[in-house]
Amino acid sequence: MNAFMRDLSRGAFTYAAPTVTILDRAMEIDRQYADLELGLVDASVAALAEELGVYRLATRDVRHFSAVRLLGGKSFELVVQPRRADRNP
């Protein structure tokens, strides 16, 4: 978490608080994909990305974000960090 916070403070990531308009769009996306049970957080990420024109996401949540299509049918390009395999002694 410390590395993430340092990167955030140096501007490596975009941080944008959701507006009421983005939250309304998030709720629309959540309803549209009700069968996925996105929830407010994932739907807000999708709505914010749509608003900012950012379609490349670093996430392990491939199930949700690979299914979501934004306005105009645009899909996300997912950057997936694979989980490390458990090591047996």
Kinemage of the C-alpha trace (Angstrom):
@kinemage 1
@onewidth
@group {chain A} dominant
@subgroup {mainchain}
@vectorlist {calphas} color= white
{ca met a 1} P 0.000 0.000 0.000
{ca asn a 2} L 2.876 2.393 0.748
{ca ala a 3} L 4.258 2.012 -2.772
{ca phe a 4} L 0.826 2.698 -4.222
{ca met a 5} L 0.423 5.833 -2.090
{ca arg a 6} L 3.867 7.096 -3.143
{ca asp a 7} L 2.999 6.511 -6.806
{ca leu a 8} L -0.332 8.259 -6.343
{ca ser a 9} L 1.314 11.283 -4.719
{ca arg a 10} L 3.871 11.587 -7.542
{ca gly a 11} L 1.125 11.593 -10.173
{ca ala a 12} L 1.585 8.099 -11.579
{ca phe a 13} L -2.183 7.514 -11.501
{ca thr a 14} L -5.210 9.633 -12.182
{ca tyr a 15} L -7.437 10.223 -9.183
{ca ala a 16} L -10.818 11.751 -9.835
{ca ala a 17} L -13.677 11.858 -7.392
{ca pro a 18} L -16.992 10.832 -8.920
{ca thr a 19} L -19.508 13.571 -9.631
{ca val a 20} L -23.263 13.161 -9.324
{ca thr a 21} L -23.404 12.670 -13.108
{ca ile a 22} L -20.801 9.897 -12.922
{ca leu a 23} L -22.630 8.258 -10.015
{ca asp a 24} L -25.875 8.366 -12.032
{ca arg a 25} L -24.063 6.696 -14.936
{ca ala a 26} L -22.559 4.139 -12.531
{ca met a 27} L -26.014 3.200 -11.311
{ca glu a 28} L -27.152 2.874 -14.939
{ca ile a 29} L -24.211 0.561 -15.699
{ca asp a 30} L -24.939 -1.463 -12.558
{ca arg a 31} L -28.561 -1.916 -13.663
{ca gln a 32} L -27.501 -2.781 -17.213
{ca tyr a 33} L -25.214 -5.552 -15.926
{ca ala a 34} L -27.391 -6.642 -12.989
{ca asp a 35} L -26.664 -10.308 -13.709
{ca leu a 36} L -22.952 -9.668 -13.016
{ca glu a 37} L -23.640 -7.964 -9.684
{ca leu a 38} L -21.023 -5.291 -10.418
{ca gly a 39} L -21.861 -3.142 -7.442
{ca leu a 40} L -21.266 0.571 -7.005
{ca val a 41} L -17.464 0.433 -6.888
{ca asp a 42} L -16.904 -1.450 -10.160
{ca ala a 43} L -19.716 0.442 -11.888
{ca ser a 44} L -18.190 3.742 -10.687
{ca val a 45} L -14.798 2.740 -12.065
{ca ala a 46} L -16.438 1.975 -15.413
{ca ala a 47} L -18.412 5.241 -15.445
{ca leu a 48} L -15.369 7.296 -14.472
{ca ala a 49} L -13.211 5.617 -17.095
{ca glu a 50} L -15.898 6.320 -19.672
{ca glu a 51} L -16.049 9.989 -18.621
{ca leu a 52} L -12.251 10.390 -18.756
{ca gly a 53} L -11.792 8.374 -21.943
{ca val a 54} L -9.542 5.900 -20.124
{ca tyr a 55} L -10.069 2.350 -21.321
{ca arg a 56} L -6.916 0.622 -20.073
{ca leu a 57} L -7.430 -0.809 -16.582
{ca ala a 58} L -5.070 -2.640 -14.273
{ca thr a 59} L -7.289 -5.161 -12.541
{ca arg a 60} L -7.622 -8.783 -11.536
{ca asp a 61} L -11.395 -8.531 -11.925
{ca val a 62} L -11.439 -9.924 -15.447
{ca arg a 63} L -14.939 -11.365 -15.058
{ca his a 64} L -16.586 -7.992 -14.510
{ca phe a 65} L -14.521 -5.623 -16.599
{ca ser a 66} L -14.218 -7.874 -19.652
{ca ala a 67} L -18.026 -8.062 -19.866
{ca val a 68} L -18.781 -4.341 -19.544
{ca arg a 69} L -19.275 -2.338 -22.727
{ca leu a 70} L -19.300 1.417 -22.453
{ca leu a 71} L -21.056 3.986 -24.609
{ca gly a 72} L -20.452 3.281 -28.267
{ca gly a 73} L -19.707 -0.376 -27.495
{ca lys a 74} L -16.176 0.377 -26.317
{ca ser a 75} L -14.581 -2.355 -24.196
{ca phe a 76} L -11.752 -2.153 -21.694
{ca glu a 77} L -8.189 -3.194 -22.387
{ca leu a 78} L -7.307 -5.116 -19.245
{ca val a 79} L -3.829 -5.231 -17.791
{ca val a 80} L -3.933 -8.263 -15.549
{ca gln a 81} L -1.350 -8.990 -12.886
{ca pro a 82} L -1.339 -12.774 -12.518
{ca arg a 83} L -1.466 -14.161 -9.029
{ca arg a 84} L 1.629 -15.993 -7.860
{ca ala a 85} L 1.221 -19.729 -7.630
{ca asp a 86} L 1.372 -21.080 -4.121
{ca arg a 87} L 4.715 -22.658 -3.492
{ca asn a 88} L 4.926 -25.996 -1.786
{ca pro a 89} L 7.965 -26.584 0.426
